[in-house]
Amino acid sequence: MKHWETKRVWVTGGTGFLGKVVVRKLKEYGCREILATGIEQGDLLNPAVIQKHLEFQPDLIIHLAAIVGGIGANRLRPAEFFYQNLMIGVQLMHESWKAGVKKFLAIGTICSYPKFTPIPFKEEELWNGYPEETNAPYGLAKKMLLVQSQAYRQQYGWNSIYLLLVNLYGPGDNFNPASSHVIPSLIKKLVEAKESGAEHVTAWGDGSPTREFLYVDDAAEGMLLAAERYDKSEPVNLGSGMEISIKDLTETIAHMVGFTGEIHWDTTQPNGQPRRKLDICRAEKEFGFRAKVGFNEGLQRAVSWYLDKRPE
């Protein structure tokens, strides 16, 4: 706790799903001052906006701001996902270095890994192939921040670190069908199917791909541990170490929400990457992080939140 009592922290994307949890935990830890910004506080594509926020004189920047979505959104908007994520990150990191910010935490994505990465994904495999096609523009844009982070450390001795996150889930997630990830998308679809009395729902792909998920509070805690304890250039996976197929995930959520109809698989739609599971040893070794919330417990919390809080 004492580590944070003297710190001024700027959280980009601090009004979003993960950002709100990070800000809450920073407050719990007694952080001296927090600047949480979202698009409402200005577009980070504009360097002048970045420079204005840097007048806050943060000791640490946690860069969460990103344009994100599921497979559908990535397929429809690859140019936006590439350009905006790349340019926001590159400009933010450069301006932060120029302003003398002491530490920068950049958030990468599991989408940066090659399409056919050996299981579990080890950080050393990050450059051994091209990412899965539907996510590649987004994944590569985020991976360039690792290159920048390491280059600025090498040339300028600047303390920037880089974490690779899996898909997050939990209360407060984004349930907008146009931009949501798989768990909130399935919760919304299956709840609505149950309430309408539908005999079946249609899910994308064939259900065979596997994914790993990390509860949002665990992700925030892992990031803050890294911010406090990790000062090296190598990327670090941040995940739970679990693996579940999309078929099993869909059936689990259906059971939780009480949907008893059939699940039809639309195999004309893409599966995405065949398997995803991270090697999480480095995070535990370097800064003592291990996920605490079990998947079924976290999933039930997400379902309950949606049933309680969803807009009418």
N, C-alpha and C positions, 0 to 999 in steps of 0.2 A: 504493500500500500504506500509506503513512504516514497518509493520510486516516483509515484505519480503526483505527489503533493506539490512539486515544484514545476511540473510540466505544463506547457501550453501545446495543445494538440488540435490540428486541423484535420477533420474527417471529411474528405470529399465523398459525395454520395451519402452523407450523414443523415439524410431524411428518408433513405430507402429502407428496404427490408432488413438487410444486414447492418446498415449504418445506424439505424435506431437502436439496435441491440448493443453495438459497439459503444455508442454514446452513453447508453444506460449503464453499461459496465464501467466505463471511465468515471462516471459520476460516483458509482458505488466504491470505486477504488480511491476516491478523493482527488481526482485530477484537478489541478489548479484552475485551468481555463480551457474551454472546449469551443471550437468553431465548427459547427456542423452545417455544411452547405449542400444544396441540391440545385436543380435547374432554376428554381424560383429565385435563387441568389445570383444568377448569372450563368451564362454558357461558358464552360471552360475551354471551348474551342477558341475563344477570344483571349489572347495573351494579356490584354488589359484587365480582364476580369481576374485572371490568376494573380497578376501583380497587385491588384486592389486587395484581394484576400490575404496576400502575403504581408500586408501591413499589420496583420495580427501578430506577426513575428513568432510563428510556431517553432517549438523545439523539435516536434515530430509531425510528419504528415502521414496519415493513413489513407491511401488512395483507393477508394472503393467505387467511385463514379464510373459507370460503364453503360453502354448500350447492350442489353442482353435479351435473350429469348430462347425458346425451344427450337426444335428442328425446323418447324414451319417458318418461324420468323427469320431464322438464319438463311433459309432457302430464298425467301422473298426479298431480303434486304442485305445481301452480302456486301455490297459496296458501302452502305451506311455503316454496317458493323465493322468493316475494316477501317474506313477513313476516320470515323469519329473516335473509336477506341484508340487507334494509333496516335492521332494528333492530340487528343486530350492528354494522354499519358506522356508523350514525348515532350510537349510544351511544358506540362506541369513539372516534370522532373528537371528539365533544364532551368526553368525559372526558379525552382526551389533551390537548386545548387547555386545559382547566381546570387540568391538572397541570403545564402549562408545558413539554410535550415540544417540542423545538426543530423537528423536521421529521417529517412524516407522508407516507408513500407509500401511496396507495390504488390498488388494482388493479381496473380496469373490464374490460369484455368486448366483443368484437366483436358479441355478441348485442344490444347497445344501439343499433346502427345501424339506420336505417330499412330496411324489407324490400326496397325497390327503390332502393338507393343506387348512384349511378354508380360504375363500376369505373375505377381503384382507389378504395377508400373514403378520402376525405380527412377530416381531423378537423372541418373546417368544415361537413360534411354531417350531423353527428351529430344535429341537431335538426330535420332536414327531412323528417320523416315518422315513422310508427309502426313499431316493430320487427316482425319476423316473428312471427306469432301464437303459435306453440308455445313460443317463447323469451321472449315479451314480458314476463311478470311478473318473471322473473329479470333480463332486460336492463334494465328500467326501475328495478328496485330498486338495481342497481349504478350506474346513471346518476345516481341521486339523490346519490350520494357525490361526484360531480363538482360538482353544485349546491352541496352543503354545503362542499366544499373551497374553491370560489371565493368563497362568501359569507363564510367565516371569514377568508379572506385579505383580502377587501375591508373588512370591518368591524374585524377585530382585527389585521391584518397578519401572520396566522399562516402559516407556511411549509408548506403541504401541496401535494402534486403528485399527478397522476392519469395512469395509463397504461392504454391499451386493448389487451388481449391477444387474440391469436387462439387457436385450439385448440393445446394443447401435446401433445407425445408424447415417448417415449423410455423407457429402462430404468427400472423401478420404477413404471410407470404403474398405474392402477387397472383391473383386469381383471374386476371384479364386473359381471356382465351387467345388474344392476338399476340401476347408476349410472355405468357406464363411458361414455366418449366413443367416437367412431366407430373410431379406429385400434385401440385395445385390444380393442374389441368384435369387429372383423373378424379380428384376429389369433387370438383365442381360438376364434371360430367356425370359421375355415378350418383351423386346426391340428387341432381336434377332428374336423372332417369328413374330413380326410386320414387321420387315425389310425383312424377307424371304417370307412373304406372307402366313405363316402357318395358317391352318384352326383351329388348336387347340393347346393347351399346356397341359402337364401333371404335376400335382402337387402332392406332397406326402400326404398320409393320406386321411381323409374325409373332412377336412376344418373346423371341429368343435372346435378344441382346441383354447384357447385364449392366447394372449401374451401381455406383456407390453413392451414398448420401450421408451428409453431415448435418446434425441438428444445429440450428442457427446460433444458439447460445454457446455450444461447444466451439463453433467456428470463431466467434468473437473472443472467447477466452484464449484460444490458440494463437490468434493474431496478437493479442496484447502480451502474452508470454513471449512471443518472438520479438515484439517491439522492445520489451524490457531486457531480454537475455541474449538475443542473437545478433551478431555483428559480422557475418561472413558473406561472401559473394555467391556461394553455391545456393541454388534454388532448393526449397524445402516443400515436400508434399504436406498438405493439411487435409486429413480425411479421417474416416472412422475405421477403415480396414475391412468393412463388410462388403458383400456383393449379393445382389438379388436380381433375378431376371425381371423384365418388364411384365411378363405373364404372371409371375408370382406376386409382383407388386400390385398389379391390377386386381387380382383376385383377393389380395389382402385388404385393399381399400374397399372393394365391393362388400366384403364381409363386415367391415367396420361400419359402413354406412347403411347396411341392411338391404343392399340391392341383390335380388335373387334371380334376375334374368340372365340371359346368355351374353357372352362377350364374343363379338365377331372381330376377326383380325383382317384389316385391309392391307393385303400384301402388295398393293400397287403403291403404297406409301413407303418412304425409306425407313430402314431400321436404325440408321446412324451407326456409330462405332460398335463393333461386335461385342466387346467386353470392356469393362472398366473396373479396375480395383487398384488402389494405390498401395505401395509399400510405405508404411508410416513410421519406420524405425528412426529415420533421421530427426523427425520432429521431437520424438521422445528423448533421443540421445542429446540433442543440442539445446532444447529449452523445456524439456519435461512435459510435453503435451501428449495427452491421450484422451480421446473422446469419452464422455461420461454417460450420456443419455442413450439408452438402448433404442433400437430402431422402432420397434412396435410401440414403445412408450411415447417417443417423439411423434410418430405418425398419428397416434390417437389424440395427442395434444393439438396437432394441426387440424385434424378433422373436427374436433370439438370447437376450436376457435372459429373455423369456417361456419359451422352450424349456428354459432352464437352471434357472430359479428358480421356476417355477409349482408350486403346492402339489399334492401327489399326491391 
